[in-house]
Amino acid sequence: MSVSLLLLVGIGVWLLARPAHDNAAGDQSGFPKLLARARAGDAAAQLEVAVRYQEGDGVIRNDRAAGQWLEKAAAQGGAEAEFQYAMTLLGGRGVVQDYQSAFKWMSKAAHQGYAPAQYQLGQLYQFGTGTAISKPDAYLWYNVAAAQGLEQAAKARDAVVWQLSPDQVRAMQQQARALLPGTATTKY
């Protein structure tokens, strides 16, 4: 075999063996359009650009750029963007770690009914991250997230309930029903 043929075979093997996200021609082909939509103010595009930067999907991983795009998307009021931005603020990756701001954004997403945010808000209340410790509020948000099917929230709720008085449990259950319209209530 000639050297040039070996070189071509080697390049072919290298191209086939690369992970898909390293294939810049394949993954980046739609990125300029996505970026243009994000720059034009499309919240869904802003969120997708942020996630791409976080994961290095078709672009070079850049936590700072991800944080900037998440902030823009969250400012438009989407629950998932608010949740993702809050998680970024909690972790301090690409942004200055800020527990109080994370609490604010997590609370916004939770009040929109986003179950992962409701669970995380319970965590923030339980451990006093960005807010005062409040076991009743932790129970409330775990309960709401569990009602939406998050198993980890049900486990957390069941672990914290023993730290509350019966009156606190009743009050938080009533608030949970108010947060989840259509929740069945049994009257005795």
N, C-alpha and C positions, 0 to 999 in steps of 0.2 A: 504494500500500500504506500502511496505517496504521502508526503508530509501534509500536503494541502487537503487530501481526502481525510486523513486522520484528524486534522484540525476541524474540518466540517462536521465529521461524526462527533467529535468531542463537543463542539458548540451545540449540535442538535441534542445530545444527551443532557448537556447542562440546561438548555432551555426547557426540556421536558421534565427535568428533575426539580426545577425551581417551584417553590410554593406559589399558589395562585396569586396571593397578594403581592408578590414581588414582580408580577407581570405587569409592568407599568403601562404598556400599550393597551392591555385588556381592561384593567381596572380604572385607569385614568381617562379613558375615552369620553366618559360622561361627566367627569368631574368638573371641567370648565363650565359646562352648562349648569350643573348643580351649584357651583360657586356663584355664578351670575344670578341665579334665582335667590340664593342666600343674600347676596349683596343688595338685591332689589327689595328685600324685606320679607321673603317667604319664610315663615317660622319653621315649617316642616323641613325645608332645605337647610336652614340654619342648624337645626338639630342634627340632620344627617351629616352635614359638613363637620360638626363638632365630633360626632361619633367616629367619623372616618379619621380625623386627626388623633383622637384618643387611641384608636386601634391600629393606626398606621395602615389603613385599608386604602390602597391606591395612592397614598401620599406618604410623605415622611412623617412619622409619629411626631406630634408637636402638642404637648399638654397645654402650653400657653395659648396657642391658637384655639384649641378645643375649648378652653375656659372662656375665651372671648366670644366665641360663637354660641356657647351655652348661655352666657349672660344675655346675649341679644335675643335668643329664642325664648328664654324664660320671661324676659320683659314683656313678651307678647301674650303671656297668660296660658300657655299650654301646660297641662299637668305633668306630662312626661319630661318636658324641658325643665320645668321648675324642679322636679325631683332630681334629674341628672345634674343640674347646676348645684342644688343643695348638697348632693353627694360629693361633687367636686370641691365645694367649699369645706366640707367636713374633712376630706382627705388632703386638702392643700396641694393638689397637683396642678401646676400651671396657674394657680391663683394663690393669693395669700390665704392661709387657713383662717377661717372666720366662723366660729361656732354660732354666734348670734345671727349672722346673716343666713347661715345654713338652716337654722331653726325657722326663720321667717319664710324662706323659700319652701322648706319641707311642709310647713303648715299650710301654705297656699295650695300646694299640690294635694295634700291630704283632704282639705276642705272641698276639693273638686271631685273627690271620690276615687282617687288613684290609690289602690290598695297597697302597693309597695311603699308609697309615701306615708300611708297611715301606720303601717308597721314600724317604719323608721322613726316616725314622730313619737310613737310609743317608746321606742328605745331612747330618744332624746329626753323625754320626760322621766323615764325610769332612772337614767343615770345623770340627769342634770346637765346635759350637754347643750349649751346655748340658752338655757332656761333654768329655772329652779326645779329641783327634784319634786315630782308630783306623782306618787304611785296611783292615785285615782285617775289622773289624766292618762298615765301610761296604760292602765287597765282599759279605759275608754277607747283609746286608739287601737290597742291590740284587739279588742272586742269587735270593733268596726271592720278591721282588716280580716279578722277570722271569719266574720259573717260573709265576706266576699270570697272565702275559700283559701286563704293563706294559712297553711298548716303551721308554719313557724309562728304566726301570730297567735293561733289558738294555744300553742304550747306556752308562749310567753304570757298570755292572758291568764292561763291556768296556774302559772307559777307565781304571778303577782297578786292574784285575788286573795290569797291568804294573808296578805299584809294590809287588807282593808277591813273596815267595819262593815256590818251588814247594811247600814244606812248609806255608806259610801258606794257599796256595790249597787244597791237599788238606784241611787241617783245617777250613777254612770251608765247603768243599763238603760235608764230612761233617756239619757242624752244620746246614747248609741242609736236607739230607735229613731230619735229625731233626726239624726244624721243620715240614716238609711230609710228613707220613705218606703213604705210598702213592707216593712219588716213585720212579720206576724207577731201578734201579742195575744197571749192566752189570759183570759179573765176567769177568775175563780169565784 
